[in-house]
Structure formats: structure tokens, C-alpha cells
Amino acid sequence: MPFFTGLGMTASMIVALGPQNAYLLKYGLNRQSTVFHIALIYIFIDISLITLGALGIGSLIANAPLLKLAFSVVAVIFFVTYGALSINRAISAHQSVSKPEFGNKVYWTAILISIANPGVLFDTIVIIGGLAGQDDELLDRFIFSTGAATASLIWFTGLSLLSYQASRFISGANVWRYIDLVIGMLMLVLGYIIAQDAISLFETIR
């Protein structure tokens, strides 16, 4: 069924630890109720981007190798930069804890690491939305997109609740150093994988 296909595909992509999940975890593990507002922002943006992809934009980009290559290059820069900054925080002696921000800046940052994140845009618009857009029937597109949106709802809601509750047991400067270090390393690995794909794509269209 289209619903479960969309649900399963989105779930397999969304669980990867990226900038969105890392930012959410920071607020949850700091026991800030703001984490639930961030989760709502992510869910709304995911639904909006998936809808755009299902309406045909995803298929358009998927059939344009140069656009896919551009997405990949920007994504590599994004993830490598994010990873390097995280590792720098982890090893900097003067900054032992990754402190959360407060005020409207929190929400603007959450929005930026969603809509300015090539990984999120590619997954939601091109891959998920593109697959939804392949169905000729508008109803099937809607059902597929609903399944994808449901996965986003379940994941971000669950992650915010889990991290908020886990904050009772996770604290201390060293913990935050390790979290930043792991996140940074994962971002660098992800950047490397995307770079390899970009090189393969470049060789194909050259």
C-alpha cells in the first residue's frame, strides 16, 4: 500500500543522526520544553517539502543530473562544515558544554537547518516526494505522502519525548563533549559518502 511504502521509506531516512536530530537532542537532553516546539517546526517543514515533491518538483530534479550534482556538492560542504564545527566544540578547552540558545533564535535556527540543509531537501523533495509524484493517481500520491508525513510525526515527537526524559540521567561536560564528537564524526562520514556519490554522478554526466 502507498501509505506503508511512504511510512517505511521516510522512517529509514529520518532516523539517521543529522543536524536536525542533533539540534533536537541538544534541547531535549538539556531538558528544555522548547524541544517540542522544534519538533513541530520539523514536522511542518517535512510535510511542506514532501508535498512540493509529490506535486512534481521532485521528479523534475531527479531527472536533471546537473541539479542533483549541485545538491550533492552543497550537501558535502554543509555536512563537512557542520561536522568540523562540532568536533571543534568537542576538543576546545574553553567550551566544555554545548549550551542551548534561547528566544526566537532557537526557532530560526531550527528552520534554517531544515530548509537550508541540502540533505533534508534532497530526501524530502527529490527522493520521497519524487517517488510520490511517480503515481499517476492523485489519491495514491496523497496516501504515500500521508505515510511519509506520519513517519516524520512519529519520529520527531518520539525523539523529543525520549530525549527530554533521558535528560534526568545524562548530564556533565564530558557527556556533551562526546555527543559533539560523535555528531561531528558522523557528519564527516556522511559528507564523504555524499562526495563519493557526487564523483560517480559527475563521471556519468561528464
Residue frames as a rotation matrix with the C-alpha (Angstrom) as fourth column:
MET 1
0.572 0.820 0.000 0.00
0.820 -0.572 0.000 0.00
0.000 0.000 -1.000 0.00
PRO 2
0.193 -0.507 0.840 1.27
0.391 -0.746 -0.540 3.53
0.900 0.432 0.054 -0.77
PHE 3
0.791 0.167 0.589 0.80
-0.400 -0.588 0.703 4.61
0.464 -0.792 -0.398 2.86
PHE 4
0.869 -0.448 0.209 3.15
0.071 0.532 0.844 1.99
-0.490 -0.718 0.494 4.30
THR 5
0.398 -0.743 0.537 5.63
0.885 0.158 -0.438 2.45
0.240 0.650 0.721 1.47
GLY 6
0.315 -0.217 0.924 5.85
0.019 -0.972 -0.235 6.16
0.949 0.092 -0.302 2.26
LEU 7
0.894 0.071 0.442 5.98
-0.432 -0.123 0.894 5.44
0.118 -0.990 -0.079 6.00
GLY 8
0.789 -0.591 0.166 8.76
0.469 0.754 0.459 2.87
-0.397 -0.285 0.873 5.70
MET 9
0.298 -0.700 0.649 10.90
0.798 -0.191 -0.572 4.84
0.524 0.688 0.501 3.26
THR 10
0.424 -0.090 0.901 10.75
-0.250 -0.968 0.022 8.03
0.870 -0.235 -0.433 5.30
ALA 11
0.953 -0.042 0.299 11.42
-0.283 0.217 0.934 6.16
-0.104 -0.975 0.195 8.53
SER 12
0.646 -0.745 0.165 14.57
0.751 0.659 0.033 4.59
-0.134 0.103 0.986 7.05
MET 13
0.063 -0.617 0.784 15.93
0.613 -0.596 -0.518 8.03
0.788 0.513 0.341 6.12
ILE 14
0.491 0.271 0.828 14.84
-0.230 -0.876 0.423 10.16
0.840 -0.398 -0.368 9.03
VAL 15
0.983 -0.063 -0.171 16.47
0.183 0.372 0.910 8.10
0.006 -0.926 0.377 11.80
ALA 16
0.192 -0.972 0.139 19.99
0.827 0.084 -0.555 8.97
0.528 0.221 0.820 10.62
LEU 17
0.389 -0.107 -0.915 21.72
0.731 -0.569 0.377 11.37
-0.560 -0.816 -0.143 13.01
GLY 18
-0.099 -0.354 0.930 21.93
0.839 -0.533 -0.113 14.64
0.535 0.769 0.350 11.12
PRO 19
-0.885 -0.303 0.354 21.88
0.132 -0.891 -0.434 18.33
0.447 -0.337 0.829 12.02
GLN 20
-0.070 0.943 0.326 18.12
-0.510 -0.315 0.801 18.29
0.858 -0.111 0.502 12.64
ASN 21
0.632 0.334 -0.699 18.20
0.292 0.733 0.614 15.38
0.718 -0.592 0.366 15.07
ALA 22
-0.320 -0.846 -0.427 21.35
0.815 -0.017 -0.579 16.69
0.483 -0.533 0.695 16.74
TYR 23
-0.760 0.086 0.645 19.78
-0.201 -0.974 -0.108 20.10
0.618 -0.212 0.757 17.35
LEU 24
0.326 0.945 0.018 16.63
-0.429 0.131 0.894 18.48
0.842 -0.299 0.449 18.73
LEU 25
0.412 -0.237 -0.880 18.65
0.636 0.766 0.091 16.25
0.652 -0.597 0.467 21.05
LYS 26
-0.659 -0.733 0.168 20.58
0.419 -0.543 -0.728 19.22
0.625 -0.409 0.665 22.41
TYR 27
-0.472 0.556 0.685 17.40
-0.664 -0.735 0.139 20.83
0.580 -0.389 0.716 23.69
GLY 28
0.572 0.707 -0.417 15.82
-0.279 0.645 0.711 17.59
0.771 -0.291 0.566 24.84
LEU 29
0.235 -0.576 -0.783 18.88
0.728 0.638 -0.251 16.48
0.644 -0.511 0.570 26.78
ASN 30
-0.857 -0.435 0.277 19.12
0.176 -0.752 -0.635 19.96
0.484 -0.495 0.721 28.32
ARG 31
-0.432 0.795 -0.425 15.52
0.890 0.302 -0.341 19.44
-0.143 -0.526 -0.838 29.47
GLN 32
-0.855 0.188 -0.484 14.21
-0.221 -0.975 0.012 22.48
-0.470 0.117 0.875 27.62
SER 33
-0.038 0.936 0.350 10.49
0.321 0.343 -0.883 22.40
-0.946 0.079 -0.314 26.76
THR 34
0.101 -0.030 -0.994 11.48
-0.754 -0.655 -0.057 24.25
-0.649 0.755 -0.089 23.58
VAL 35
-0.838 -0.495 0.229 12.35
-0.267 0.738 0.620 20.81
-0.476 0.458 -0.751 22.18
PHE 36
-0.267 0.824 0.500 8.66
0.641 0.539 -0.547 20.17
-0.720 0.174 -0.672 21.49
HIS 37
0.580 0.408 -0.705 8.31
-0.173 -0.784 -0.596 23.41
-0.796 0.467 -0.384 19.51
ILE 38
-0.339 -0.794 -0.504 11.37
-0.787 -0.054 0.614 22.45
-0.515 0.605 -0.607 17.47
ALA 39
-0.763 0.111 0.637 9.80
0.247 0.961 0.128 19.06
-0.598 0.255 -0.760 16.74
LEU 40
0.308 0.951 0.022 6.64
0.473 -0.134 -0.871 20.77
-0.825 0.279 -0.491 15.47
ILE 41
0.331 -0.284 -0.900 8.72
-0.662 -0.749 -0.007 23.00
-0.673 0.598 -0.436 13.17
TYR 42
-0.731 -0.681 0.047 10.49
-0.482 0.563 0.671 19.97
-0.483 0.467 -0.740 11.72
ILE 43
-0.459 0.643 0.613 7.23
0.546 0.749 -0.376 18.12
-0.701 0.162 -0.695 11.15
PHE 44
0.545 0.701 -0.459 5.60
0.112 -0.604 -0.789 21.09
-0.831 0.379 -0.408 9.42
ILE 45
0.052 -0.617 -0.785 8.61
-0.839 -0.453 0.301 21.66
-0.542 0.643 -0.541 7.16
ASP 46
-0.825 -0.345 0.448 8.83
-0.126 0.885 0.449 17.95
-0.551 0.313 -0.773 6.27
ILE 47
-0.039 0.908 0.416 5.15
0.614 0.350 -0.707 17.86
-0.788 0.228 -0.571 5.32
SER 48
0.602 0.247 -0.759 5.51
-0.279 -0.826 -0.490 21.01
-0.748 0.507 -0.428 3.20
LEU 49
-0.280 -0.822 -0.495 8.61
-0.835 -0.046 0.548 19.74
-0.474 0.567 -0.674 1.37
ILE 50
-0.746 0.083 0.661 7.15
0.202 0.974 0.107 16.27
-0.634 0.213 -0.743 0.77
THR 51
0.334 0.942 0.014 4.03
0.410 -0.132 -0.902 17.90
-0.848 0.307 -0.431 -0.67
LEU 52
0.368 -0.288 -0.884 6.14
-0.699 -0.713 -0.058 20.00
-0.613 0.640 -0.463 -3.04
GLY 53
-0.707 -0.706 0.022 7.94
-0.550 0.570 0.610 16.90
-0.444 0.420 -0.792 -4.21
ALA 54
-0.484 0.610 0.628 4.71
0.468 0.786 -0.403 14.96
-0.739 0.098 -0.666 -4.68
LEU 55
0.518 0.713 -0.472 3.33
0.015 -0.559 -0.829 17.76
-0.855 0.422 -0.301 -6.86
GLY 56
0.925 -0.125 0.360 6.10
0.381 0.273 -0.883 17.12
0.012 0.954 0.300 -9.38
ILE 57
0.712 -0.697 0.089 9.13
-0.688 -0.717 -0.112 19.13
0.142 0.018 -0.990 -8.31
GLY 58
0.267 -0.610 0.746 10.89
-0.495 0.578 0.649 16.01
-0.827 -0.542 -0.148 -7.02
SER 59
0.527 -0.013 0.850 10.60
0.575 0.741 -0.346 14.18
-0.625 0.671 0.398 -10.34
LEU 60
0.972 -0.155 0.179 11.83
0.028 -0.673 -0.739 17.29
0.235 0.723 -0.650 -12.18
ILE 61
0.450 -0.848 0.280 15.00
-0.881 -0.370 0.297 17.46
-0.148 -0.380 -0.913 -10.09
ALA 62
0.270 -0.314 0.910 15.54
-0.182 0.912 0.368 13.69
-0.946 -0.265 0.189 -10.20
ASN 63
0.640 0.043 0.767 15.56
0.678 0.437 -0.591 13.82
-0.361 0.898 0.251 -14.00
ALA 64
0.861 -0.414 0.295 18.07
-0.176 -0.787 -0.591 16.68
0.477 0.457 -0.751 -14.07
PRO 65
0.531 -0.700 -0.477 21.55
0.771 0.633 -0.070 15.26
0.351 -0.331 0.876 -13.32
LEU 66
-0.363 -0.715 0.598 23.15
0.370 -0.700 -0.611 18.72
0.855 0.000 0.518 -13.04
LEU 67
0.218 0.525 0.823 20.67
-0.625 -0.573 0.531 19.75
0.750 -0.630 0.203 -10.36
LYS 68
0.955 0.101 -0.278 21.31
0.108 0.757 0.645 16.53
0.275 -0.646 0.712 -8.47
LEU 69
0.126 -0.987 -0.098 25.06
0.817 0.159 -0.554 17.16
0.562 -0.010 0.827 -8.71
ALA 70
-0.297 -0.171 0.939 24.60
-0.160 -0.961 -0.225 20.71
0.941 -0.217 0.258 -7.40
PHE 71
0.710 0.615 0.342 22.57
-0.487 0.078 0.870 19.37
0.509 -0.785 0.354 -4.47
SER 72
0.785 -0.433 -0.443 25.31
0.544 0.824 0.158 16.86
0.297 -0.365 0.882 -3.71
VAL 73
-0.201 -0.921 0.333 28.13
0.584 -0.385 -0.714 19.42
0.787 0.051 0.615 -3.78
VAL 74
-0.101 0.247 0.964 26.27
-0.538 -0.828 0.156 21.81
0.837 -0.503 0.217 -1.48
ALA 75
0.879 0.474 -0.047 25.38
-0.249 0.541 0.804 18.92
0.406 -0.695 0.593 0.82
VAL 76
0.375 -0.831 -0.411 29.04
0.761 0.529 -0.375 17.90
0.529 -0.172 0.831 1.11
ILE 77
-0.475 -0.547 0.689 30.03
0.129 -0.818 -0.560 21.46
0.870 -0.178 0.459 2.06
PHE 78
0.263 0.706 0.657 27.16
-0.638 -0.383 0.667 21.68
0.723 -0.595 0.350 4.56
PHE 79
0.944 0.194 -0.268 27.89
0.026 0.763 0.645 18.39
0.330 -0.616 0.715 6.36
VAL 80
0.125 -0.970 -0.207 31.67
0.784 0.225 -0.578 18.78
0.608 -0.090 0.789 6.42
THR 81
-0.426 -0.240 0.872 31.36
-0.159 -0.929 -0.334 22.30
0.890 -0.281 0.358 7.85
TYR 82
0.523 0.716 0.462 28.79
-0.637 -0.031 0.770 21.20
0.566 -0.697 0.440 10.44
GLY 83
0.829 -0.236 -0.507 30.93
0.390 0.894 0.221 18.21
0.401 -0.380 0.833 11.39
ALA 84
-0.183 -0.972 0.149 34.11
0.593 -0.230 -0.771 20.26
0.784 -0.053 0.619 11.71
LEU 85
-0.218 0.179 0.960 32.36
-0.526 -0.850 0.039 22.80
0.822 -0.496 0.279 13.96
SER 86
0.822 0.567 0.053 31.01
-0.380 0.476 0.793 20.01
0.425 -0.672 0.607 16.19
ILE 87
0.538 -0.706 -0.460 34.43
0.711 0.673 -0.203 18.40
0.453 -0.218 0.864 16.54
ASN 88
-0.370 -0.668 0.645 35.98
0.209 -0.737 -0.643 21.80
0.905 -0.103 0.412 17.29
ARG 89
0.277 0.549 0.788 33.46
-0.709 -0.437 0.554 22.30
0.649 -0.712 0.268 20.11
ALA 90
0.933 0.144 -0.330 34.31
0.053 0.852 0.521 18.87
0.356 -0.504 0.787 21.48
ILE 91
0.304 -0.912 -0.275 38.05
0.881 0.379 -0.285 19.49
0.364 -0.156 0.918 21.65
SER 92
-0.014 -0.274 0.962 38.02
0.002 -0.962 -0.274 23.16
1.000 -0.002 0.014 22.64
ALA 93
-0.585 -0.312 -0.749 39.20
0.690 0.294 -0.661 23.52
0.427 -0.903 0.044 26.23
HIS 94
-0.991 0.135 -0.010 37.33
-0.113 -0.863 -0.492 26.79
-0.075 -0.486 0.871 26.76
GLN 95
-0.203 0.969 -0.141 33.93
-0.961 -0.170 0.221 25.38
0.190 0.181 0.965 25.72
SER 96
-0.928 -0.273 0.253 33.13
-0.345 0.886 -0.311 22.25
-0.139 -0.376 -0.916 27.68
VAL 97
-0.431 0.855 0.290 29.37
0.480 0.489 -0.728 22.19
-0.764 -0.174 -0.621 27.22
SER 98
-0.847 0.234 0.476 27.23
0.407 -0.290 0.866 22.74
0.341 0.928 0.151 24.14
LYS 99
-0.728 0.545 -0.415 24.85
0.182 -0.430 -0.884 25.32
-0.661 -0.720 0.214 25.59
PRO 100
-0.142 0.763 0.631 21.37
0.988 0.151 0.039 25.76
-0.065 0.629 -0.775 24.11
GLU 101
-0.916 -0.058 0.397 20.20
0.152 -0.966 0.211 29.08
0.371 0.253 0.893 22.74
PHE 102
-0.419 0.813 -0.405 17.08
0.702 0.007 -0.712 30.91
-0.576 -0.582 -0.574 23.89
GLY 103
-0.208 0.441 -0.873 14.41
-0.295 -0.879 -0.374 33.15
-0.933 0.179 0.313 22.39
ASN 104
0.744 0.606 -0.281 13.33
-0.392 0.055 -0.919 33.38
-0.541 0.794 0.278 18.76
LYS 105
-0.042 -0.855 -0.518 16.85
-0.998 0.009 0.065 32.49
-0.051 0.519 -0.853 17.62
VAL 106
-0.533 -0.091 0.841 16.07
-0.307 0.947 -0.092 28.89
-0.788 -0.307 -0.533 18.60
TYR 107
0.368 0.814 0.449 13.23
0.214 0.396 -0.893 28.66
-0.905 0.425 -0.029 16.08
TRP 108
0.727 -0.169 -0.666 15.07
-0.647 -0.493 -0.582 30.46
-0.230 0.854 -0.467 13.29
THR 109
-0.397 -0.916 0.050 17.98
-0.873 0.394 0.287 28.07
-0.282 0.070 -0.957 13.70
ALA 110
-0.332 0.370 0.868 15.61
0.029 0.923 -0.383 25.09
-0.943 -0.102 -0.317 13.58
ILE 111
0.756 0.645 -0.113 14.08
-0.039 -0.128 -0.991 26.44
-0.654 0.753 -0.072 10.36
LEU 112
0.424 -0.668 -0.612 17.48
-0.895 -0.413 -0.169 27.13
-0.140 0.619 -0.773 8.78
ILE 113
-0.624 -0.718 0.310 18.92
-0.664 0.696 0.275 23.67
-0.413 -0.034 -0.910 9.46
SER 114
-0.037 0.673 0.739 15.83
0.277 0.717 -0.639 22.29
-0.960 0.181 -0.213 7.77
ILE 115
0.867 0.490 0.088 15.29
0.229 -0.236 -0.944 24.44
-0.442 0.839 -0.317 4.68
ALA 116
0.587 -0.732 -0.346 18.98
-0.809 -0.516 -0.282 25.28
0.028 0.445 -0.895 4.20
ASN 117
-0.150 -0.574 0.805 20.02
-0.531 0.734 0.424 21.66
-0.834 -0.364 -0.415 4.71
PRO 118
-0.278 0.017 -0.960 20.61
-0.951 0.138 0.278 20.01
0.137 0.990 -0.022 1.30
GLY 119
-0.986 -0.112 -0.124 20.25
-0.091 0.983 -0.159 16.58
0.139 -0.145 -0.980 2.89
VAL 120
-0.501 0.865 -0.024 16.73
0.178 0.075 -0.981 17.34
-0.847 -0.496 -0.191 4.12
LEU 121
0.023 0.505 -0.863 15.72
-0.757 -0.555 -0.345 18.98
-0.653 0.661 0.369 0.83
PHE 122
-0.570 -0.314 -0.759 17.05
-0.777 0.505 0.375 16.08
0.265 0.804 -0.532 -1.24
ASP 123
-0.984 0.177 0.036 15.43
0.148 0.905 -0.398 13.39
-0.103 -0.386 -0.917 0.93
THR 124
-0.362 0.918 -0.162 12.01
0.213 -0.088 -0.973 15.05
-0.908 -0.386 -0.164 1.19
ILE 125
0.216 0.481 -0.850 11.60
-0.643 -0.585 -0.494 16.72
-0.735 0.653 0.183 -2.20
VAL 126
-0.219 -0.416 -0.882 13.64
-0.970 0.193 0.150 14.55
0.108 0.889 -0.446 -4.56
ILE 127
-0.940 -0.242 -0.240 13.55
-0.230 0.970 -0.075 11.04
0.251 -0.015 -0.968 -3.12
ILE 128
-0.707 0.707 0.008 10.32
0.416 0.425 -0.804 10.82
-0.572 -0.566 -0.594 -1.10
GLY 129
0.027 0.741 -0.671 8.36
-0.301 -0.634 -0.712 13.47
-0.953 0.221 0.206 -2.98
GLY 130
-0.447 -0.279 -0.850 9.75
-0.883 -0.013 0.468 12.25
-0.141 0.960 -0.240 -6.30
LEU 131
-0.994 0.103 -0.032 8.54
0.100 0.990 0.099 8.71
0.042 0.095 -0.995 -5.66
ALA 132
-0.338 0.924 -0.178 5.13
0.371 -0.043 -0.928 10.00
-0.865 -0.379 -0.328 -4.64
GLY 133
-0.029 0.296 -0.955 5.00
-0.618 -0.756 -0.215 12.07
-0.785 0.584 0.205 -7.82
GLN 134
-0.894 -0.356 -0.273 5.51
-0.434 0.531 0.727 8.98
-0.114 0.769 -0.629 -9.98
ASP 135
-0.586 0.760 0.281 2.00
0.585 0.636 -0.504 7.76
-0.562 -0.131 -0.817 -9.22
ASP 136
-0.817 0.332 0.471 -0.49
0.311 -0.435 0.845 8.80
0.485 0.837 0.252 -11.86
GLU 137
0.214 0.961 -0.174 -3.38
0.650 -0.007 0.760 8.80
0.729 -0.276 -0.626 -9.42
LEU 138
-0.165 -0.220 0.961 -3.57
-0.369 -0.890 -0.267 11.92
0.915 -0.398 0.066 -7.25
LEU 139
0.771 0.526 0.359 -5.12
-0.536 0.233 0.811 9.84
0.343 -0.818 0.462 -4.44
ASP 140
0.754 -0.554 -0.353 -2.14
0.587 0.810 -0.016 7.48
0.295 -0.194 0.936 -4.39
ARG 141
-0.193 -0.821 0.537 0.22
0.329 -0.570 -0.753 10.45
0.924 0.032 0.380 -4.19
PHE 142
0.143 0.354 0.924 -1.76
-0.689 -0.634 0.350 11.77
0.710 -0.687 0.153 -1.24
ILE 143
0.966 0.253 -0.044 -1.73
-0.159 0.722 0.673 8.40
0.202 -0.643 0.738 0.55
PHE 144
0.374 -0.911 -0.171 2.02
0.744 0.405 -0.532 7.95
0.554 0.072 0.829 0.00
SER 145
-0.313 -0.481 0.819 2.71
-0.002 -0.862 -0.507 11.48
0.950 -0.160 0.268 1.25
THR 146
0.535 0.588 0.607 0.48
-0.647 -0.177 0.742 10.91
0.544 -0.789 0.286 4.27
GLY 147
0.890 -0.274 -0.365 2.52
0.393 0.866 0.307 7.82
0.232 -0.417 0.879 5.18
ALA 148
-0.071 -0.971 0.229 5.75
0.674 -0.216 -0.707 9.82
0.736 0.103 0.670 4.83
ALA 149
-0.134 0.104 0.986 4.36
-0.426 -0.904 0.038 12.65
0.895 -0.415 0.165 6.97
THR 150
0.864 0.499 0.061 3.26
-0.299 0.413 0.860 10.13
0.404 -0.762 0.506 9.61
ALA 151
0.475 -0.779 -0.409 6.82
0.772 0.592 -0.232 8.80
0.423 -0.206 0.882 9.87
SER 152
-0.412 -0.606 0.680 8.08
0.236 -0.792 -0.563 12.35
0.880 -0.072 0.469 10.43
LEU 153
0.275 0.636 0.721 5.40
-0.610 -0.464 0.642 12.95
0.743 -0.616 0.261 13.08
ILE 154
0.945 0.112 -0.306 6.20
0.115 0.764 0.635 9.74
0.305 -0.635 0.710 14.96
TRP 155
0.214 -0.959 -0.186 9.97
0.810 0.280 -0.515 10.16
0.546 -0.040 0.837 14.82
PHE 156
-0.476 -0.483 0.735 10.32
0.098 -0.859 -0.502 13.78
0.874 -0.167 0.456 15.88
THR 157
0.422 0.681 0.599 7.62
-0.629 -0.256 0.734 13.51
0.653 -0.686 0.320 18.54
GLY 158
0.914 -0.076 -0.399 9.16
0.269 0.849 0.456 10.34
0.304 -0.524 0.796 19.94
LEU 159
0.002 -1.000 0.005 12.72
0.749 -0.002 -0.663 11.70
0.663 0.004 0.749 19.84
SER 160
-0.273 -0.065 0.960 11.75
-0.315 -0.937 -0.153 14.92
0.909 -0.344 0.236 21.62
LEU 161
0.714 0.609 0.345 9.91
-0.547 0.179 0.818 13.00
0.436 -0.772 0.461 24.36
LEU 162
0.781 -0.453 -0.430 12.68
0.521 0.852 0.048 10.42
0.344 -0.262 0.902 24.77
SER 163
-0.220 -0.933 0.283 15.49
0.556 -0.359 -0.750 12.98
0.802 -0.007 0.598 24.94
TYR 164
0.007 0.307 0.952 13.51
-0.542 -0.799 0.262 15.15
0.840 -0.518 0.161 27.37
GLN 165
0.917 0.377 0.129 13.01
-0.323 0.514 0.795 12.21
0.233 -0.771 0.593 29.73
ALA 166
0.593 -0.758 -0.274 16.59
0.687 0.653 -0.319 10.96
0.420 0.001 0.907 29.29
SER 167
0.136 -0.552 0.823 17.91
-0.108 -0.834 -0.542 14.35
0.985 -0.015 -0.173 30.43
ARG 168
0.829 0.207 0.520 17.42
-0.525 -0.034 0.850 13.17
0.194 -0.978 0.080 34.02
PHE 169
0.831 -0.478 0.285 20.24
0.267 0.792 0.549 10.67
-0.488 -0.380 0.786 33.56
ILE 170
0.228 -0.757 0.613 22.53
0.951 0.038 -0.307 12.45
0.209 0.653 0.728 31.08
SER 171
0.994 0.017 0.106 24.49
-0.003 -0.982 0.188 15.47
0.108 -0.187 -0.976 32.25
GLY 172
0.476 -0.873 -0.108 28.04
0.292 0.040 0.956 16.75
-0.829 -0.487 0.274 32.67
ALA 173
0.348 -0.421 -0.838 30.63
-0.712 -0.700 0.056 18.45
-0.610 0.577 -0.543 30.50
ASN 174
-0.677 -0.708 0.201 32.26
-0.429 0.601 0.674 15.21
-0.598 0.369 -0.711 29.31
VAL 175
-0.144 0.725 0.674 28.93
0.549 0.625 -0.555 13.85
-0.823 0.290 -0.488 28.08
TRP 176
0.776 0.486 -0.403 28.45
0.010 -0.648 -0.761 16.89
-0.631 0.586 -0.508 25.86
ARG 177
-0.087 -0.879 -0.468 31.98
-0.802 -0.217 0.556 16.61
-0.591 0.424 -0.687 24.56
TYR 178
-0.736 -0.189 0.650 31.33
0.069 0.934 0.349 13.04
-0.673 0.302 -0.675 23.47
ILE 179
0.280 0.921 0.272 27.98
0.547 0.080 -0.833 13.95
-0.789 0.382 -0.482 21.92
ASP 180
0.650 -0.099 -0.753 29.56
-0.493 -0.809 -0.320 16.77
-0.578 0.579 -0.575 19.88
LEU 181
-0.421 -0.905 -0.058 32.44
-0.685 0.276 0.674 14.48
-0.594 0.324 -0.736 18.89
VAL 182
-0.512 0.300 0.805 30.15
0.409 0.909 -0.078 11.65
-0.755 0.290 -0.588 17.72
ILE 183
0.609 0.785 -0.108 27.89
0.332 -0.376 -0.865 14.04
-0.720 0.491 -0.490 15.83
GLY 184
0.373 -0.553 -0.745 30.89
-0.715 -0.683 0.148 15.68
-0.591 0.478 -0.650 14.17
MET 185
-0.673 -0.674 0.303 32.37
-0.372 0.663 0.649 12.36
-0.639 0.325 -0.698 13.07
LEU 186
-0.173 0.705 0.687 29.05
0.625 0.618 -0.477 11.16
-0.761 0.347 -0.548 11.69
MET 187
0.725 0.430 -0.538 28.63
-0.058 -0.740 -0.670 14.39
-0.686 0.517 -0.512 9.73
LEU 188
-0.081 -0.851 -0.519 32.10
-0.830 -0.230 0.508 13.98
-0.552 0.472 -0.687 8.20
VAL 189
-0.725 -0.125 0.677 31.36
0.107 0.951 0.290 10.36
-0.680 0.283 -0.676 7.25
LEU 190
0.294 0.920 0.258 28.06
0.574 0.045 -0.817 11.41
-0.764 0.388 -0.515 5.70
GLY 191
0.571 -0.160 -0.805 29.82
-0.511 -0.837 -0.197 14.18
-0.642 0.524 -0.559 3.78
TYR 192
-0.540 -0.841 -0.005 32.36
-0.590 0.374 0.716 11.65
-0.600 0.390 -0.698 2.49
ILE 193
-0.443 0.455 0.773 29.63
0.508 0.838 -0.202 9.25
-0.739 0.303 -0.602 1.32
ILE 194
0.661 0.725 -0.193 27.78
0.296 -0.488 -0.821 12.03
-0.689 0.486 -0.537 -0.49
ALA 195
0.201 -0.686 -0.700 31.07
-0.733 -0.579 0.357 13.19
-0.650 0.441 -0.619 -2.05
GLN 196
-0.730 -0.462 0.504 31.66
-0.092 0.797 0.597 9.71
-0.677 0.390 -0.624 -3.44
ASP 197
0.049 0.849 0.527 28.16
0.741 0.323 -0.589 9.69
-0.670 0.419 -0.613 -4.94
ALA 198
0.692 0.185 -0.698 28.77
-0.160 -0.903 -0.398 13.15
-0.704 0.387 -0.595 -6.40
ILE 199
-0.332 -0.892 -0.307 32.00
-0.652 -0.018 0.758 11.98
-0.682 0.452 -0.576 -8.05
SER 200
-0.648 0.155 0.746 30.21
0.422 0.888 0.181 8.99
-0.634 0.432 -0.641 -9.56
LEU 201
0.462 0.886 0.029 27.42
0.596 -0.287 -0.750 11.23
-0.656 0.364 -0.661 -10.84
PHE 202
0.414 -0.401 -0.817 29.94
-0.525 -0.839 0.146 13.68
-0.744 0.369 -0.557 -12.29
GLU 203
-0.689 -0.699 0.192 31.70
-0.291 0.509 0.810 10.85
-0.664 0.502 -0.555 -14.14
THR 204
-0.283 0.680 0.677 28.33
0.702 0.628 -0.337 9.78
-0.654 0.380 -0.654 -15.55
ILE 205
0.712 0.701 -0.048 27.31
0.516 -0.568 -0.641 13.16
-0.476 0.432 -0.766 -16.94
ARG 206
0.060 -0.781 -0.621 30.76
-0.176 -0.621 0.764 14.39
-0.983 0.063 -0.174 -17.97
